[in-house]
Amino acid sequence: MKIEKLNSEEFENFAKNNKYVTFHQKESWGKLKEHNGWTYELVGAKKNKKIVAAALLLFKKVPMNLIMCYSPRGFLIDFTDFDLLDEFCEAIKGYLKEKNVAFLKIDPYVVHKERDNNGDIVEGGIDNSALVEHLKEKGFIHYGFNTDMSKELQPRWMYTLDVKDKTDDDLLMGMIKPTRKNIKKTLKAHLTLENIGIEGLKEYKKITEHTGNRRGFIDRPLSYYENMFKTLGDNMKIILCSLECDKTIKAYQEEIDTIKSFSDITERRKKEIEGLEKKQQEIRELKKKDGPKIILAGSMFIGCEKELLNLYGGGYDEFMKFDAMYAVQWEAIKYARDNNYEIYNFYGIEGNFNKENNPMYGVYEFKKGFGGKVVELIGEFDLPINKAKYNLYKLAFKTYKTTKNTVNKFRKK
């Protein structure tokens, strides 16, 4: 088997029909990574002039002037065909050796063990343990079955929802009661949902920066998001949820007028009117303080073939009482269904489902409320191309991490 470069058209045509494809394995992702110092190639292998396997390969210089190669979310190949996989891996290894690459990294979009919504293994379900062992036998070094998101390049644990052919009622009834209640609450609050373009990125960036500061992670610069929009095009969506004060006050007034139109104003109806008037006053006060339009929350979504994935999102602490992220997620779920996606992917969660010792449990709990299931992937692997250079890289990376942790501890003092 021989590895050869593929042109954009033949690579994309093959990719879109592969069951393991994600946006990470499209040429557009390679173009985006060029803005961050990577180079990329589209490669594949053919039998009888027909492509049987392909890969997006990203290249970057790492410490000690070494070169690493990363195939994000693994190869586009039939992972159940071990003979084909072995041939392709050997061919890739030879191809990268000629390019003086130290090692290849992959994190295949392949399920490890099928899980339910509680994270429990489904009896008789999908089990790709044999694939993990086979890759290890062929020289791949497995990073283990990590449960901590911070230890992986891309999340190994995710939460997904099947939306194909589902009605609104189907989707709502699949949710837990508190989630349905919160969605209804956002509808009653008359919040505004907007699918923004690149012109709205600055507002979205404020949200991600605020969320990053709250959760303790470093946000991407605005230029990164701008490059994403320019590169990924129509496959990228950002939904913002806002409170348009005058619109909401007017909607509440219409509800009040409707109640008052009844000939019999019962005590219950009087309390409803009082409640709505109180809400009106709260919105008026918010308008004085924060302006006529208040951005509450937002999230970024990327579509690829059968899946719509929620990549980044967040909201402002002071407006959490509006539960705007429930409105954003509900809007995105319906968008996925209405635009012929089969899966809505809430994306990363921790693989620890013990509420008592998982500080990130709330993220999983929020996503679980919408119904769906936990997805566990097989994880991250390195394939040394030049063992001496790979060992040198591991030593350099370990030193770098130790130094970085020491500096971070010093800064916190």
C-alpha positions as a Python dict, from the first residue, in 0.01 Angstrom:
ca = {
    (1, 'M'): (0, 0, 0),
    (2, 'K'): (123, 347, -89),
    (3, 'I'): (32, 678, 71),
    (4, 'E'): (-40, 955, -175),
    (5, 'K'): (-159, 1312, -152),
    (6, 'L'): (-525, 1364, -234),
    (7, 'N'): (-681, 1671, -388),
    (8, 'S'): (-950, 1857, -198),
    (9, 'E'): (-1242, 1717, -395),
    (10, 'E'): (-1152, 1348, -368),
    (11, 'F'): (-1063, 1383, 1),
    (12, 'E'): (-1390, 1560, 87),
    (13, 'N'): (-1599, 1314, -115),
    (14, 'F'): (-1443, 1024, 71),
    (15, 'A'): (-1462, 1196, 410),
    (16, 'K'): (-1831, 1281, 398),
    (17, 'N'): (-1922, 915, 347),
    (18, 'N'): (-1706, 783, 631),
    (19, 'K'): (-1893, 691, 951),
    (20, 'Y'): (-1617, 832, 1173),
    (21, 'V'): (-1590, 1175, 1014),
    (22, 'T'): (-1599, 1493, 1226),
    (23, 'F'): (-1522, 1856, 1147),
    (24, 'H'): (-1171, 1790, 1284),
    (25, 'Q'): (-1104, 1569, 982),
    (26, 'K'): (-1206, 1814, 711),
    (27, 'E'): (-971, 2028, 504),
    (28, 'S'): (-1127, 2339, 656),
    (29, 'W'): (-985, 2235, 994),
    (30, 'G'): (-640, 2204, 839),
    (31, 'K'): (-673, 2553, 695),
    (32, 'L'): (-779, 2687, 1034),
    (33, 'K'): (-479, 2526, 1207),
    (34, 'E'): (-247, 2700, 959),
    (35, 'H'): (-327, 3020, 1148),
    (36, 'N'): (-176, 2857, 1459),
    (37, 'G'): (155, 2749, 1313),
    (38, 'W'): (61, 2408, 1173),
    (39, 'T'): (88, 2284, 816),
    (40, 'Y'): (-141, 2017, 676),
    (41, 'E'): (-168, 1750, 409),
    (42, 'L'): (-459, 1544, 278),
    (43, 'V'): (-342, 1190, 219),
    (44, 'G'): (-493, 855, 139),
    (45, 'A'): (-442, 506, 7),
    (46, 'K'): (-613, 347, -293),
    (47, 'K'): (-694, -2, -410),
    (48, 'N'): (-799, -48, -771),
    (49, 'K'): (-795, 333, -804),
    (50, 'K'): (-1051, 363, -526),
    (51, 'I'): (-972, 536, -195),
    (52, 'V'): (-994, 291, 95),
    (53, 'A'): (-848, 510, 371),
    (54, 'A'): (-758, 874, 420),
    (55, 'A'): (-633, 1119, 680),
    (56, 'L'): (-587, 1486, 751),
    (57, 'L'): (-228, 1518, 875),
    (58, 'L'): (-120, 1822, 1076),
    (59, 'F'): (251, 1895, 1116),
    (60, 'K'): (422, 2116, 1373),
    (61, 'K'): (769, 2172, 1517),
    (62, 'V'): (791, 2089, 1887),
    (63, 'P'): (1070, 2135, 2146),
    (64, 'M'): (1424, 2020, 2051),
    (65, 'N'): (1347, 2115, 1688),
    (66, 'L'): (1151, 1794, 1638),
    (67, 'I'): (847, 1745, 1415),
    (68, 'M'): (522, 1589, 1535),
    (69, 'C'): (229, 1481, 1320),
    (70, 'Y'): (-128, 1479, 1444),
    (71, 'S'): (-423, 1319, 1269),
    (72, 'P'): (-712, 1481, 1459),
    (73, 'R'): (-981, 1231, 1558),
    (74, 'G'): (-784, 959, 1382),
    (75, 'F'): (-797, 817, 1032),
    (76, 'L'): (-1092, 791, 799),
    (77, 'I'): (-1090, 415, 767),
    (78, 'D'): (-1291, 106, 858),
    (79, 'F'): (-1152, 43, 1207),
    (80, 'T'): (-1315, -301, 1215),
    (81, 'D'): (-1093, -417, 926),
    (82, 'F'): (-767, -485, 1110),
    (83, 'D'): (-583, -600, 796),
    (84, 'L'): (-663, -273, 618),
    (85, 'L'): (-577, -75, 931),
    (86, 'D'): (-238, -251, 962),
    (87, 'E'): (-153, -184, 598),
    (88, 'F'): (-247, 182, 628),
    (89, 'C'): (-54, 232, 953),
    (90, 'E'): (260, 76, 808),
    (91, 'A'): (229, 291, 497),
    (92, 'I'): (173, 607, 706),
    (93, 'K'): (472, 518, 922),
    (94, 'G'): (696, 493, 615),
    (95, 'Y'): (553, 813, 469),
    (96, 'L'): (619, 1009, 789),
    (97, 'K'): (968, 861, 832),
    (98, 'E'): (1067, 1017, 502),
    (99, 'K'): (948, 1353, 637),
    (100, 'N'): (1170, 1320, 945),
    (101, 'V'): (868, 1310, 1180),
    (102, 'A'): (936, 1201, 1537),
    (103, 'F'): (590, 1060, 1612),
    (104, 'L'): (228, 1045, 1502),
    (105, 'K'): (-61, 1123, 1738),
    (106, 'I'): (-419, 1005, 1685),
    (107, 'D'): (-737, 1018, 1897),
    (108, 'P'): (-991, 820, 1690),
    (109, 'Y'): (-1361, 909, 1687),
    (110, 'V'): (-1438, 550, 1778),
    (111, 'V'): (-1653, 439, 2072),
    (112, 'H'): (-1473, 236, 2338),
    (113, 'K'): (-1769, 88, 2526),
    (114, 'E'): (-2132, 179, 2472),
    (115, 'R'): (-2280, 371, 2767),
    (116, 'D'): (-2625, 483, 2879),
    (117, 'N'): (-2726, 824, 3014),
    (118, 'N'): (-2586, 740, 3358),
    (119, 'G'): (-2248, 646, 3215),
    (120, 'D'): (-2304, 276, 3282),
    (121, 'I'): (-2188, 20, 3027),
    (122, 'V'): (-2469, -116, 2810),
    (123, 'E'): (-2481, -494, 2837),
    (124, 'G'): (-2422, -649, 2493),
    (125, 'G'): (-2347, -307, 2347),
    (126, 'I'): (-2055, -179, 2137),
    (127, 'D'): (-1714, -282, 2271),
    (128, 'N'): (-1395, -185, 2087),
    (129, 'S'): (-1151, -306, 2351),
    (130, 'A'): (-1001, -538, 2089),
    (131, 'L'): (-917, -239, 1870),
    (132, 'V'): (-732, -70, 2157),
    (133, 'E'): (-527, -384, 2221),
    (134, 'H'): (-459, -429, 1850),
    (135, 'L'): (-325, -74, 1814),
    (136, 'K'): (-100, -128, 2116),
    (137, 'E'): (29, -452, 1965),
    (138, 'K'): (116, -260, 1649),
    (139, 'G'): (334, -12, 1835),
    (140, 'F'): (87, 259, 1936),
    (141, 'I'): (130, 395, 2289),
    (142, 'H'): (-206, 443, 2458),
    (143, 'Y'): (-256, 735, 2697),
    (144, 'G'): (-499, 526, 2898),
    (145, 'F'): (-870, 555, 2972),
    (146, 'N'): (-859, 901, 3123),
    (147, 'T'): (-1166, 1046, 3288),
    (148, 'D'): (-1020, 1398, 3317),
    (149, 'M'): (-1083, 1626, 3018),
    (150, 'S'): (-767, 1825, 3087),
    (151, 'K'): (-551, 1522, 3004),
    (152, 'E'): (-671, 1487, 2644),
    (153, 'L'): (-627, 1699, 2331),
    (154, 'Q'): (-994, 1646, 2252),
    (155, 'P'): (-1264, 1521, 2493),
    (156, 'R'): (-1272, 1143, 2533),
    (157, 'W'): (-1607, 1160, 2708),
    (158, 'M'): (-1906, 1334, 2551),
    (159, 'Y'): (-2281, 1354, 2588),
    (160, 'T'): (-2502, 1317, 2279),
    (161, 'L'): (-2870, 1325, 2187),
    (162, 'D'): (-3042, 1148, 1896),
    (163, 'V'): (-3263, 1408, 1723),
    (164, 'K'): (-3349, 1229, 1399),
    (165, 'D'): (-3723, 1234, 1319),
    (166, 'K'): (-3806, 1364, 1669),
    (167, 'T'): (-4093, 1605, 1726),
    (168, 'D'): (-4071, 1883, 1985),
    (169, 'D'): (-4288, 1672, 2214),
    (170, 'D'): (-4062, 1368, 2165),
    (171, 'L'): (-3758, 1572, 2260),
    (172, 'L'): (-3922, 1739, 2558),
    (173, 'M'): (-4059, 1413, 2698),
    (174, 'G'): (-3709, 1264, 2681),
    (175, 'M'): (-3585, 1531, 2921),
    (176, 'I'): (-3606, 1527, 3297),
    (177, 'K'): (-3880, 1738, 3454),
    (178, 'P'): (-3656, 2022, 3587),
    (179, 'T'): (-3503, 2070, 3240),
    (180, 'R'): (-3847, 2090, 3075),
    (181, 'K'): (-3951, 2334, 3346),
    (182, 'N'): (-3648, 2557, 3286),
    (183, 'I'): (-3708, 2559, 2910),
    (184, 'K'): (-4068, 2663, 2968),
    (185, 'K'): (-3943, 2929, 3209),
    (186, 'T'): (-3722, 3081, 2937),
    (187, 'L'): (-4018, 3085, 2697),
    (188, 'K'): (-4231, 3266, 2953),
    (189, 'A'): (-3948, 3520, 3002),
    (190, 'H'): (-3976, 3607, 2629),
    (191, 'L'): (-3601, 3586, 2575),
    (192, 'T'): (-3459, 3662, 2231),
    (193, 'L'): (-3246, 3406, 2044),
    (194, 'E'): (-3025, 3516, 1754),
    (195, 'N'): (-2810, 3319, 1513),
    (196, 'I'): (-2527, 3569, 1471),
    (197, 'G'): (-2262, 3606, 1203),
    (198, 'I'): (-1904, 3725, 1226),
    (199, 'E'): (-2027, 4077, 1304),
    (200, 'G'): (-2153, 3957, 1642),
    (201, 'L'): (-1831, 3788, 1749),
    (202, 'K'): (-1723, 4062, 1989),
    (203, 'E'): (-2032, 4003, 2203),
    (204, 'Y'): (-1970, 3629, 2197),
    (205, 'K'): (-1603, 3680, 2287),
    (206, 'K'): (-1707, 3876, 2599),
    (207, 'I'): (-1910, 3574, 2711),
    (208, 'T'): (-1628, 3321, 2657),
    (209, 'E'): (-1379, 3547, 2833),
    (210, 'H'): (-1609, 3589, 3132),
    (211, 'T'): (-1678, 3214, 3144),
    (212, 'G'): (-1306, 3136, 3114),
    (213, 'N'): (-1226, 3359, 3409),
    (214, 'R'): (-1501, 3194, 3615),
    (215, 'R'): (-1396, 2837, 3533),
    (216, 'G'): (-1023, 2899, 3538),
    (217, 'F'): (-927, 2839, 3173),
    (218, 'I'): (-761, 3064, 2917),
    (219, 'D'): (-992, 3185, 2643),
    (220, 'R'): (-900, 3203, 2276),
    (221, 'P'): (-822, 3548, 2126),
    (222, 'L'): (-1085, 3717, 1910),
    (223, 'S'): (-873, 3654, 1599),
    (224, 'Y'): (-907, 3277, 1655),
    (225, 'Y'): (-1286, 3298, 1643),
    (226, 'E'): (-1271, 3526, 1340),
    (227, 'N'): (-1052, 3275, 1158),
    (228, 'M'): (-1295, 2999, 1250),
    (229, 'F'): (-1582, 3189, 1091),
    (230, 'K'): (-1383, 3270, 778),
    (231, 'T'): (-1258, 2912, 740),
    (232, 'L'): (-1554, 2698, 847),
    (233, 'G'): (-1817, 2917, 681),
    (234, 'D'): (-2177, 2801, 692),
    (235, 'N'): (-2088, 2500, 905),
    (236, 'M'): (-2036, 2731, 1203),
    (237, 'K'): (-2318, 2887, 1404),
    (238, 'I'): (-2328, 3106, 1712),
    (239, 'I'): (-2651, 3148, 1906),
    (240, 'L'): (-2683, 3437, 2150),
    (241, 'C'): (-2962, 3469, 2404),
    (242, 'S'): (-3059, 3817, 2518),
    (243, 'L'): (-3319, 4005, 2715),
    (244, 'E'): (-3479, 4282, 2507),
    (245, 'C'): (-3631, 4478, 2789),
    (246, 'D'): (-3904, 4671, 2604),
    (247, 'K'): (-4016, 4359, 2417),
    (248, 'T'): (-4041, 4159, 2740),
    (249, 'I'): (-4222, 4436, 2929),
    (250, 'K'): (-4472, 4462, 2642),
    (251, 'A'): (-4524, 4083, 2637),
    (252, 'Y'): (-4593, 4082, 3011),
    (253, 'Q'): (-4839, 4368, 2965),
    (254, 'E'): (-5027, 4171, 2700),
    (255, 'E'): (-5055, 3882, 2944),
    (256, 'I'): (-5183, 4119, 3213),
    (257, 'D'): (-5440, 4268, 2975),
    (258, 'T'): (-5559, 3922, 2875),
    (259, 'I'): (-5613, 3824, 3239),
    (260, 'K'): (-5792, 4151, 3311),
    (261, 'S'): (-6027, 4090, 3018),
    (262, 'F'): (-6192, 3802, 3207),
    (263, 'S'): (-6520, 3897, 3370),
    (264, 'D'): (-6434, 3700, 3681),
    (265, 'I'): (-6104, 3815, 3837),
    (266, 'T'): (-6037, 3544, 4093),
    (267, 'E'): (-5775, 3560, 4369),
    (268, 'R'): (-5552, 3332, 4162),
    (269, 'R'): (-5574, 3569, 3866),
    (270, 'K'): (-5501, 3867, 4089),
    (271, 'K'): (-5184, 3693, 4205),
    (272, 'E'): (-5088, 3625, 3842),
    (273, 'I'): (-5128, 3994, 3763),
    (274, 'E'): (-4922, 4091, 4068),
    (275, 'G'): (-4650, 3846, 3966),
    (276, 'L'): (-4635, 3981, 3610),
    (277, 'E'): (-4627, 4341, 3730),
    (278, 'K'): (-4342, 4253, 3964),
    (279, 'K'): (-4151, 4099, 3671),
    (280, 'Q'): (-4214, 4412, 3465),
    (281, 'Q'): (-4065, 4626, 3740),
    (282, 'E'): (-3759, 4401, 3765),
    (283, 'I'): (-3702, 4434, 3389),
    (284, 'R'): (-3741, 4813, 3408),
    (285, 'E'): (-3474, 4825, 3678),
    (286, 'L'): (-3242, 4604, 3472),
    (287, 'K'): (-3296, 4832, 3172),
    (288, 'K'): (-3187, 5136, 3376),
    (289, 'K'): (-2878, 4952, 3498),
    (290, 'D'): (-2767, 4751, 3191),
    (291, 'G'): (-2943, 4905, 2891),
    (292, 'P'): (-3237, 4808, 2667),
    (293, 'K'): (-3074, 4489, 2537),
    (294, 'I'): (-2884, 4259, 2773),
    (295, 'I'): (-2680, 3965, 2641),
    (296, 'L'): (-2727, 3671, 2879),
    (297, 'A'): (-2550, 3370, 2726),
    (298, 'G'): (-2431, 3217, 2402),
    (299, 'S'): (-2272, 2915, 2242),
    (300, 'M'): (-2082, 2812, 1928),
    (301, 'F'): (-2187, 2515, 1715),
    (302, 'I'): (-2014, 2332, 1431),
    (303, 'G'): (-2197, 2101, 1192),
    (304, 'C'): (-2042, 1810, 1007),
    (305, 'E'): (-2244, 1561, 805),
    (306, 'K'): (-2478, 1389, 1055),
    (307, 'E'): (-2369, 1572, 1371),
    (308, 'L'): (-2411, 1921, 1516),
    (309, 'L'): (-2160, 1980, 1797),
    (310, 'N'): (-2172, 2239, 2074),
    (311, 'L'): (-1811, 2354, 2086),
    (312, 'Y'): (-1786, 2648, 2328),
    (313, 'G'): (-2048, 2824, 2538),
    (314, 'G'): (-2116, 3018, 2852),
    (315, 'G'): (-2309, 3292, 3025),
    (316, 'Y'): (-2283, 3578, 3272),
    (317, 'D'): (-2301, 3494, 3642),
    (318, 'E'): (-2522, 3792, 3731),
    (319, 'F'): (-2792, 3679, 3487),
    (320, 'M'): (-2794, 3308, 3573),
    (321, 'K'): (-3148, 3339, 3712),
    (322, 'F'): (-3280, 3365, 3356),
    (323, 'D'): (-3150, 3013, 3274),
    (324, 'A'): (-3056, 3139, 2928),
    (325, 'M'): (-2835, 2837, 2847),
    (326, 'Y'): (-3147, 2619, 2855),
    (327, 'A'): (-3295, 2842, 2587),
    (328, 'V'): (-2974, 2828, 2380),
    (329, 'Q'): (-2952, 2448, 2400),
    (330, 'W'): (-3319, 2401, 2317),
    (331, 'E'): (-3283, 2630, 2014),
    (332, 'A'): (-2973, 2439, 1898),
    (333, 'I'): (-3138, 2099, 1943),
    (334, 'K'): (-3432, 2208, 1727),
    (335, 'Y'): (-3194, 2360, 1472),
    (336, 'A'): (-3007, 2029, 1449),
    (337, 'R'): (-3329, 1835, 1399),
    (338, 'D'): (-3468, 2082, 1142),
    (339, 'N'): (-3145, 2085, 939),
    (340, 'N'): (-3120, 1708, 898),
    (341, 'Y'): (-2855, 1637, 1157),
    (342, 'E'): (-2909, 1305, 1331),
    (343, 'I'): (-2703, 1368, 1644),
    (344, 'Y'): (-2676, 1672, 1868),
    (345, 'N'): (-2346, 1656, 2055),
    (346, 'F'): (-2330, 1851, 2383),
    (347, 'Y'): (-1957, 1764, 2372),
    (348, 'G'): (-1715, 1728, 2659),
    (349, 'I'): (-1788, 1588, 3004),
    (350, 'E'): (-1572, 1418, 3266),
    (351, 'G'): (-1579, 1038, 3279),
    (352, 'N'): (-1630, 1046, 3655),
    (353, 'F'): (-1999, 1009, 3743),
    (354, 'N'): (-1958, 1034, 4120),
    (355, 'K'): (-2112, 1364, 4229),
    (356, 'E'): (-1915, 1372, 4552),
    (357, 'N'): (-1564, 1382, 4404),
    (358, 'N'): (-1607, 1540, 4059),
    (359, 'P'): (-1594, 1923, 4055),
    (360, 'M'): (-1714, 1911, 3693),
    (361, 'Y'): (-2018, 1695, 3771),
    (362, 'G'): (-2251, 1991, 3722),
    (363, 'V'): (-2157, 2010, 3351),
    (364, 'Y'): (-2261, 1647, 3302),
    (365, 'E'): (-2574, 1692, 3514),
    (366, 'F'): (-2685, 1989, 3303),
    (367, 'K'): (-2637, 1802, 2975),
    (368, 'K'): (-2791, 1481, 3107),
    (369, 'G'): (-3111, 1670, 3182),
    (370, 'F'): (-3186, 1699, 2809),
    (371, 'G'): (-3195, 1321, 2762),
    (372, 'G'): (-2943, 1124, 2558),
    (373, 'K'): (-2642, 915, 2645),
    (374, 'V'): (-2278, 921, 2748),
    (375, 'V'): (-2024, 848, 2474),
    (376, 'E'): (-1680, 713, 2562),
    (377, 'L'): (-1411, 713, 2292),
    (378, 'I'): (-1107, 483, 2280),
    (379, 'G'): (-865, 764, 2365),
    (380, 'E'): (-534, 911, 2254),
    (381, 'F'): (-239, 722, 2104),
    (382, 'D'): (117, 800, 1997),
    (383, 'L'): (296, 604, 1728),
    (384, 'P'): (673, 661, 1748),
    (385, 'I'): (822, 700, 1401),
    (386, 'N'): (1174, 757, 1530),
    (387, 'K'): (1199, 611, 1882),
    (388, 'A'): (1507, 807, 1983),
    (389, 'K'): (1351, 1137, 1878),
    (390, 'Y'): (1020, 1042, 2040),
    (391, 'N'): (1192, 970, 2372),
    (392, 'L'): (1374, 1303, 2343),
    (393, 'Y'): (1040, 1477, 2288),
    (394, 'K'): (883, 1305, 2590),
    (395, 'L'): (1174, 1415, 2809),
    (396, 'A'): (1154, 1773, 2680),
    (397, 'F'): (776, 1783, 2726),
    (398, 'K'): (801, 1648, 3080),
    (399, 'T'): (1057, 1917, 3166),
    (400, 'Y'): (835, 2184, 3010),
    (401, 'K'): (531, 2072, 3211),
    (402, 'T'): (727, 2060, 3536),
    (403, 'T'): (860, 2412, 3477),
    (404, 'K'): (515, 2542, 3384),
    (405, 'N'): (353, 2392, 3695),
    (406, 'T'): (624, 2540, 3914),
    (407, 'V'): (575, 2886, 3761),
    (408, 'N'): (198, 2860, 3803),
    (409, 'K'): (232, 2765, 4170),
    (410, 'F'): (469, 3058, 4225),
    (411, 'R'): (224, 3300, 4061),
    (412, 'K'): (-60, 3182, 4286),
    (413, 'K'): (140, 3262, 4603),
}
